[in-house]
Amino acid sequence: MSKTLSIGKIRGLQQTSTGRGVFAICALDHRNNLRQLLHPDDPAATTREEMILFKLDLVRALAPVSSAVLVDPELSASQIIATGALPGRTGMLVAVEASGYSGNPDARESKILPGWSVAKTRRMGASAVKLLVYYHPKAPTASIIETLVREVADLCAREDLPLFLEPLSYSIDPSRKKLDPDERKWVVIETARRLTPLGVDVLKAEFPLDIEAVSDEMEWRKACAALSEASVVPWVLLSASVGIETYMRQVTAACLAGASGVAVGRAVWKEATEVTGQARLDFLNITARERMERVTSLVNALARPWSEFYQSEPIGVDWHAEYPE
């Protein structure tokens, strides 16, 4: 049975999805990761202007073949509008979190970017809000993260903007940097079960399996089906910097198991950080664009439309007067 959504949230989902109602989002909200990609030997040498120009090039090349772009408020959200890089027909999600995390590596906390807010995201004309959190269901900070998600969800409801939640898993064992395959699967699926009922509208999820440990693609589909069952909202698959061919296989498994699309970043455009000038523009406008077109075509063919989850609130005669300020 579909859930009723307010008119502003419905409009935001329409703006960020394809005509079929699935998501083909190009993610370029990276900040610290982008510094490291542009100058691997000395990330601190990466300038603000360099990052802004890179993101403008990305948007000009990839936004026309994406349903929406996911950007950050520091280096891209206002810039892509002011320069005309973002087409008017392409949706825009804006991140609200500060880059990185605070606290210990095995007990991480996420914060809202100082000086930024859900209200500002609405005022600037964005289609949706994205919140990234570091979450492990057994971490001592789990309840803190859950509270943050609820708070941001309440703010999004007040501003009538959809909330896309991106939980990233991590190890809470100080002796291990990486989750073992079984724990990773449990964490990703349990995270969806716990966080999606907290006012989230779309889940931006990690692939639930460690594909280096599990190569059977039928197992991939089973794990994605379990994720679909755990999530009470539509979910899209992030790319986590895997190669494009691997990502296409992951997207196929995810969509056949009920995913509603993608929010893809480095799998499409990562190599552009390794070149400059005309070589970068050529890569973005030819190779990266072709990749994004392939991803968009795939989700249009296979993904589950968000309209199977949501319907608009009833519109009565006095809707205009009853709609909250």
Sequence and secondary structure as in RCSB ss.txt:
>XXXX:A:sequence
MSKTLSIGKIRGLQQTSTGRGVFAICALDHRNNLRQLLHPDDPAATTREEMILFKLDLVRALAPVSSAVLVDPEL
SASQIIATGALPGRTGMLVAVEASGYSGNPDARESKILPGWSVAKTRRMGASAVKLLVYYHPKAPTASIIETLVR
EVADLCAREDLPLFLEPLSYSIDPSRKKLDPDERKWVVIETARRLTPLGVDVLKAEFPLDIEAVSDEMEWRKACA
ALSEASVVPWVLLSASVGIETYMRQVTAACLAGASGVAVGRAVWKEATEVTGQARLDFLNITARERMERVTSLVN
ALARPWSEFYQSEPIGVDWHAEYPE
>XXXX:A:secstr
  EEE HHHHHHHHHHS TTS EEEEE   SHHHHHHH TT GGG  HHHHHHHHHHHHHHHGGGSSEEEE TTT
THHHHHHTT S TTSEEEEE B SS EEETTEEE  B TT  HHHHHHTT SEEEEEEE  TTSTTHHHHHHHHH
HHHHHHHHHT  EEEEEE     TT SS  HHHHHHHHHHHHHHHGGGT SEEEE  SS TTT   HHHHHHHHH
HHHHH SS EEEE TT  HHHHHHHHHHHHHTT  EEEE HHHHGGGGG  HHHHHHIIIIIIHHHHHHHHHHHH
HH   GGGTEEE    TTHHHHS  
